[in-house]
Amino acid sequence: MSSENLPQSPERPSARKPRVAVVFGGRSSEHGISVVTAGAVLRSIDRTKYDVLPIGITQDGRWALTADEPERMAITDRRTPTVAELADSVSGSVALSFDPSDREVVYAEPGSVPKALGEVDVVFPVLHGPYGEDGTLQGLLDLAGVPYVGSGVLSSAVGQDKEYMKRVFVSFGLPVGPYAVIRPREWEQDPAAARKRIADFAGEHGWPLFVKPARGGSSMGISKVDSFEGLDEAIEEARRHDPKILVESLLTGREIECGVLEFEDGPRASVPAWIPPVSDHSFYDFEAKYIDSASGVVPAPITEAETAEVQRLAVAAFEAAACEGLVRADFFLTDEGEFVINEINTMPGFTPISMYPRMWEESGVPYAELVDRLLQAAMRRSTGLR
């Protein structure tokens, strides 16, 4: 991005609107979905109320200014966009000040004098997966003293690591399904012992099993395994996304999701959604979610009592992990009529077809208001320890 096209500093502090930095992209395998999410957020921020600064993180971790062109940030021909495609140049970089009394954003190009772009009042980090949703970016923003949308360091880390998420839920009395964990050292040093442990797990709980990255999202790297013969291939596929692997047993029933949003008086739950079985897909994987646009049913066709129970559990999960801002909680409603929590997402998909905004739309909070509420909640909170 040439210096003459750089965003200008807002007007003097007494008159200026709050400035929002929408940070997206990142180093995880969910880079493209993060860009799509950012496009939807940029389209919906009220420009009469906020100034906006789009900041993309490239797949190799550089922070770059991008053009404010959300129409380019969409899935096209079954592929997701990248930050590198959106930045006029990735030779320059942007950085936050790490003086908490100074929220200045600075742009620098090799061989040029750094240029101040003005202060940022709040960050909307729409990154998914490691290096963004897992507490790493949240810690950086806490050091910089900049408020941000969503959960803090600990809650983000717990929400990203499915093993420790489940451990937290169990400690708070929330129902979780059977699972096992293969840690990196175990697979690297004694894969035979790991295979035997998973075989014993399958012997107790039955096939099929679901093998997934412990710290991944958007259903990337997940395999449904019907027998022991497919286990190694599934583990290696999951390890392409994360060296720690989670293995879960099949729970028969319906997939139910519920959104949680922080209001002035505390968190509230949305109407739930039902994710019906997807034709041509063995489960609700990445292709079904984002490429083929498989659609959930909102509100879920469940009873009033079941709706009240899943809403109660969703808020309980939000509180158990000490979350802030927003969460999408995913459940199974088993054939026995019991809810089992599968996971939470502290920065759920925010694309136009994503379930979280759809559930809140049905609950009376349209997309633009949802974005505004999240920004206002972030600016109400202080930075630092949470």
N, C-alpha and C positions, 0 to 999 in steps of 0.2 A: 504494500500500500504506500504510494508516494506521499511525501510530507504535505503537499498541497491538498490532499484528499483526507487528511486526518480529521477525526471529529474535533470540534472546537470545544474549549472549556465553556461550561454553562455560564449564564450571567451571574452577577455578583451574588454572594451567599444569601443576602437578605431577601432576594427576589426569586431565586432559582427554584425549580421543581426538584424533588428528590431524584437522584440519578441511580438507575438500576444497571448493573453489569450482568448481562446474561452470559454465563460461562458454560461452554458445551464442547462436545467432542471427546477428547481424552485418549488415553493409551489402552483402554480395555477393548475387548472384542465387540462391545456394544457401542463403539464410536459412532457408527452410522445412525443408529436409532436415537442417540443423544442429539445428533444434528437435526433429525426430523422433529424431535420433541422441541428443540429450541426454536425451530421455525414456527411451530404452533404457538409457543409462548410469545415470540416477537410479534406475531400477527395480532395478539390479543391484549397486549399491554396498552393501556390508555395513554396515548401520547400527549393528551391535554393535561395529564396529571403527573407523568413521569418523563424524564429524559432517559434515553436508552443507549447503552454501549455494548455492542455484541463482541465477545471475546471467545475465540475458538482455540482449543488446545489440539494441536496436530497429533497424529498417531505416534510420532516420536517424542512427544512431550513438550513441544515449544508452544508458547502462548502467542497468538497472533490476532491482530485486529481483522475483522471481516466486514464486508459490506452488510448493511442492514437490508437484506433482500430475502425475506422469508419465503418468497415464491420459489426460490432456487433450492430450498431446504426440504425437499419432498422425495419420496420413493419414486423412481422413474425407471421403467423397463426392468422392474424386479430387482433394482439395486438401490442401496442407500447412498446419500451424498457424503462427502468428506470435508473436513475443515480446509484442507489444502486446495480444494476446488473452489472454495468460497473466498479465500484470501487473495487479494490482488497480488500480494507478495508475501512470502513467509520468511524473507530475509530479515525483516525487522521483528521485534518482539515487544511485548508489553509486560509490565511488572507492577505489582502493588508495593507501596511503601510499607516497611515493617516497623514504622513508628506509629503506635496506636493513636497518637494525636494528629496524625497526618494520613488521610485516606486518598492521597494523590495516586493517580495512575500515570505511568511514564512509558513513552514509546521510544525505542532506540533502534537505530540501524547501524550496521558496521561502518565505522569511520565517520559517523555523524554525531552531533551534539544531541543528547536525549531531549525529548520534547514532552513537557507536562500536558496531560490531557484533562486535568481537572480532577476533582474528588468524586469518589463513589460512595453513595449512602447505604446501599444494600446490594448484595449479590444474590442472583437467582441461579444456583448451580444445578443445571439440568444434565449432569453427567450420570451415567449408569455404570455400575460395576467397579472394579478396583481402580485406584488412583483418582477417585472422584466421589463415589457414593459410600466409600468404606471408612470415612473419617479422616483420610489423608488431606483432602482439600479443606475439610472443615477445620482441621488443626491449623493449617496455613492461614485461613481467614481469621481464626481466633488470635493468632500471633499478630496479624495485621490490624486487629481491632475493627474489622468490618462486619456488620450484621449480615446474616444470610438466611435464606429460606431453608427450612427443614431442620432435621435433628443435628445434635452436636456430635462430638468425636466418638464418645463411647457408644451412644445409641446407633450411630451410623455403622460403626464397626460390628456391633452385635447383629444389626440388621443385614449386613453383608455376609457374615460367616454363618452358614446354615447350621453347623454343629453347635456353636455357642448360642445361637438363637434358640435352638431347641432346648438346650440346657437351662437357659433363662426361663423359658416358658414352663418347663417341668417344675422349676423351683417355685414358680408362682401358681402352681396347680392347674395349668392349662393343659388340655389333652393334646398329645402329639402321637404320631404313628411310629411303628418300629423302624429303626434305622441303624446303620453301622457306618463307621468312618475308617477310611484307609489314609493314613498320614504319609507324607512324602518319604520319610526315611524308611518306613515299613515296606513300601512297595519297591524302593530302590535296593534295600539290603536283603530282604527276605520275601520275595513275591510269592513263594510257595505257601508260606504261613498266611499271607494275606488272602490268597485264593481259598485256602482251607477255611479260614474264618468266615468268608463270604458264603462258601458252600454250606457251612453249618447254619449260617443265618437263613439261607434259602431253605434248608431242611426244616427249620423251625417255622418259617413264615410262608414258604412256597414261592414258586415262580409265577409270573415274571417279576423281575426286579427293575428298579429305575436307578441308573448310575449317572451321577451328575457332578459337575464341579461344585465344591463346597462354597466357593465364593464367586459365583457367576450369576448371570441373570439373563432375562429375555429368552429363556429356555435354550440357550446356546450350550452345546456340548453334552446334552442329555441324550441317553440311549435307553430304550426299553429292551431288556434282555430276557429272552424266553428260556434259556438253558445255560449251563455252565460253559458250553463251547463259545458263546458270544461274549463272555465276561472280559477277557483280555482286550479285545478290540474296543469294547465300551469304555474300559478304564483308560486306555490310551487316548481315546477321543476326548474324554473329560479332562485328562491331564494336559491337553493342548490349551486349555483355558485356565486351569488351576492345578497345582501339584497335589492339593488335598482333595480327596474324593468322598462323596457321600453316597451311600447305597440305601435305598428305601424300598420297603415292600409295597405291593399293590394294595390300595384301599378301594374297595368297590363301593360306588355310590356316586353322588353328584358333586361337581366342582362348583363351589360357591365363593364369590369374592365380596368384600365389603370395604368401603372407603372410610377413613377417619380423617377429620379436618379439625384443626384447632380454632375455636371461636374465642371471643373475649372471656367467656365464662368456663372454658375448658373444652376438651375434645368431644365431638359428636360423631355418630356413625351415619353413613348414607343408607339409602335403600340398597339391598344386596343385588348381586347379579349372578346368573347361572351361566356357566360355560358348558354348552352341550357338546356331546361327542362330535368330533370333526371328521367328516368323510374325507377319504384319501390321505389321512394322517393317523398314525397309530396313537398319538396323544397330542396335546395342545403345545406343539413345538414352535420354534421361531418362524418357520415358513407359514404355519397356520395363523399365527398371531399377526404378523406384519406384512407378509407378501401376498397371501391369499385372503387376508382380511376376514378371517373367521370371526363371526360376530356373536357376542354373548347376548343373553336375554335380560333386559332390565325393565322392571324389577324381576327378581327371580320368582318363579312359580312355586313358592313354598308357603307354608301356613303363617299366620300372624305370630303364633308362638315361636316358630322356627326363625322368623325374621327377627323377633325381639332377642332371641338367644344368640344369633350370630352377631347382631349389633353389640350385644353385651360383651361377647368374647373379643370382638375386634377392638373395642375401647380398652378392654383389659389387657390385650396384647400390646397396644400402644403405650399404656401406662407401665406394663411390666418391663419393657425395654427403654423406659424413660424417654420416649420419642417426643418430638416437637413438630409443629407445622402440619404434616400430612403423613399418612401411611395407607397402603393398600394391604389388607389382610386376606390371605387365601386359605380356604378351608375345604375339607371334604365333608359332605353330609352322607354318612354311611348308610348302608341298607338297613342297619339297625336303628336309624334315627338319631345318631349321635354326631355332633360336630367334632372334627379333629382339625387342629390348625396345622397347615403345611408350612407357611412362611409369611413374613411381612416384607414389604418393600418400602424403604424410607424415602426413596425418590422413584415412585412408580412411573410407568410410561405415561407421557402427557401428549401423545400424538392425537390427532383428531379422532382416531378410531379406538383409542385406549379406553380401558374399562373405568379407570379412576374418574376422569372427567365426565364420562357418560353416566356413571352412578350419581355424581353430584348434580349433573344437569337434571336428572329425573327427581332428585331430592330438592329441587328448587334453587340451586346455585349454578347459573350458567357459567361457561368457560371463562369469560372475561372477569366476572365477579370472583371466581375461584382464584384466578391469578392475583387479583387485587387483594383479596383476603390474605393470601399467603405472604405477599409483600408487606402488608400492614402488620401482620403478626410478627414477621422478622424484625421490622423496625421498632416494634414495642419492646423486644427483648434486648438485654445487654449482652455484650460479647464476653468471652472468657469461659470460665468453668460453668458447667450446666448441671 
